[in-house]
């Protein structure tokens, strides 16, 4: 029987800073570029793996307190860094893998998103980076 996982306590770290307490959504997408290797005589297109083009999009509540979202993210704009996303805060394991992007790049940072009567939140997107999975405790 198929099972579903309900994530109630995922962990999101930008470098060593845990921003899970401000995060409401995280989507890490691993993409391997398809390169055509179709040749004369083929009757259909065929492809081979090219470079990876990974991406992470997180939705975070904005806070300007020390060690919160803005203070953590502002220095990362235009730099490469490590980001880690896990299903829970428990130790890494086969059932709680740490998905890691090393040398991912953040080009933009929305610094304010203000609407009357609503909590401020922004979507942060990082591009590229080497994808890996850690299952060792």
N, C-alpha and C positions, 0 to 999 in steps of 0.2 A: 504494500500500500504506500502510495506517495505521502510524503509529509511536507509540511510547510514550517518555516522558521519565522517566528515573530520576534523582531529585534526590539527590545525595550531598553537596552543599555549599551549601545555601540560606543566605541571609542574612536575619536578622531584627534590625531596629533599632528601639528605643524612643527617639524623639528622635534624638540623635547617638550614642547608646550602642549598640554592637553586642553583642547577647546571643546570637548564633548558637552560641557555644561551650557554652551551657547548654540550648539549645533542641532538643527531640526531635520536635516536631510543630508545624505552623502551618497554620491553615485560615482564609483570609480569604474571607468570603462577601458578595457584593454582592446586595442585595435591593432591588427597587423595589416599593413597596406598590401593589397593584392596587386601583383605585377603580372601583366599578361606575358605568358611564354608560348602563346599560340604561334604555330609555324605553318608554312605551306603544307597542304595535305591534311591538316586537321579539319574535322567537320564540325567542330564546336570550339568555343573559346576555352582555354585552359589557363590556369594561374599558378603562380608560385609566391611564397611569402617574401615580402619586402621588409622595410623598416617598421618598427612599432611606432604608433602615434597615439599614446595613451592620454587620458584626460580624467581629471577629478573635478566634480562640481559639488560644492557644499553650500548649504543655506545656513547662515549664522545670524543670531541676534547680535546687533551692534552694542558694544559697551566700550566706553572710553576710559575705564578704570585701568590701573596698572596691571599687567599680566593678563588682560582680557583680550577681546578680539582685535580692536584697533591697534593697541600697543604691540601685539604679537605680529599682526599682518603687515602693518605699514613698512617696516624695514625689509620685508621680503619682496616688495614690488620691484621687478626688474632683476631678480636674482634667481639662482637655482637652490633648491633645498630638498629636504626629505619630508614626505608626508606618509602617515600610516593610518589605516582604517581597519578596525577589527569589529566583529559582530558583538563582542562583549568586552568588559574590562578584565576578564579572567586571563590567566596565563595563555600564551600562544600554544596551540595544539592542533591536531588534525580537525577537531570540531570547532575550533576558534582560531582560524588562521589570521595572521597579520598580513594584510595586503599593503605593499610598500611601493611608492614611487620615489626613486632616488634621482636627484637632479631634475626634478619637475620645475617648471617655470611659471611664474605669475606675472602677467603683463599689466593687469589693471586691478585696481582696488576701489570699489565704490566707498567713499568716505562718509556719506550720509544718505539716509533714505527716510525721509520724514513725512508721515501722514498723521494728521490729527486723530488722536484716540487709538492709535495702533502701535504695537511694538515695532521698533526698527529692525528690519532684517535685510540682508543682502545675499546675493549669490556670488560666490567666489569660484573662479575656474582656474585650474592649473593645467598646463599643457606639457606634453612630452614626459620624459623621464623613463628610467629603466624600471620595468615592472618586476616584482619578485613577491614570493609568498613565503612567510616564515611560520613553520608549525612546531618549532622546537621551543620548549618551555624555558 
